[in-house]
């Protein structure tokens, strides 16, 4: 893949700006900025119909009951997990045991990274999708025609832990945070395995989670003077099994549910969890990966930290054979197997476009 390059800026649009945009943060801080470059403009109808759901509609999973509840409570939570994965592909996790102080510290540390001098951030630019540390803007500017109102930092934190050396303290808090979140993800995947009628350890063993890929993604969506024309991240599903997300208190996440976009509010001391493509593949489509997108606003800078959990890079992910056999007859596999490393490179090297990568391994009905 070509190295991520700065997105071009027409010289006649903002003559006071440099010819290359290497950071949306720097652009957003330009004195007197009242409009966004054409290179970052999306047609308004891309935003689509947005609906609000009643408070409490989004599934809530009490993690403490999954880990230490009575057998009856745990059984109910496992059932709720399965229903959330099937109906929404999305849920909120509460009572997870991660201290609020640690959540605040990791958000502060990432904010510190984004507020480094541009020359310092360039030390961690990276050039390939499998580089362990990468920072930049948009998603993949080498193939995009319109660019997203987003700066990012992506770091591989398991099975080998990496971290930028700046700012001071980020590495230590990132290590602790990554370990705590990984344990929650593994606990959730145990419950999800059981909800599919499999052994609790099935996903752990089949996906080789001891060597599973855990990717830390920090996103900065600066204040935007024309949020109706910009996009933080386009509609897409995630690779991997589960992604756990926290935010800085400013909303902007939307998920697609029953064909409509739903605003997801901000909830302190909770994780927002979405299912990934590889859970959809493993479950043979019983559980769907969810389409989601990031919006921007004119009132404040939004920051989020996503932690993606996937199989080991050399795991070939295909539908679980145990789910293809039932008393009612064999069920055909709906997806072909593909090595996780190949899938990851495929998605990260192209434009982010809905479920286009998942469609490549989907077996069309004859």
Secondary structure, DSSP 4 states (H G I P E B T S, - for coil): -PPP-PEE--TTT-TTS-SEE--HHHHHTSTT--S--GGG---GGGG--EE---TT-S-EEEHHHHHHS-HHHHHHHHHHHHHHHHHTSEEEEES----HHHHHHHHHHHHHHHTS-HHHHHTT--SSTT-SEEEEESS-TTT-SS--S-EEEEEEEESS----S-STTHHHHHHHHHHHHHHHHHHHHHHHHHHTTS-TTHHHHHTTGGG--EEEEEEEE---TTGGG--SEEEE--SSSEEEEEE-S---EEEEETTEEEE----TT-EEEEE-HHHHHHTTTSSPPPPEEE---SS--EEEEEEEE---TTPEE---GGGS--TT-PPPPSB--EEHHHHHHHHHTS---BTHHHHHHBPPP-
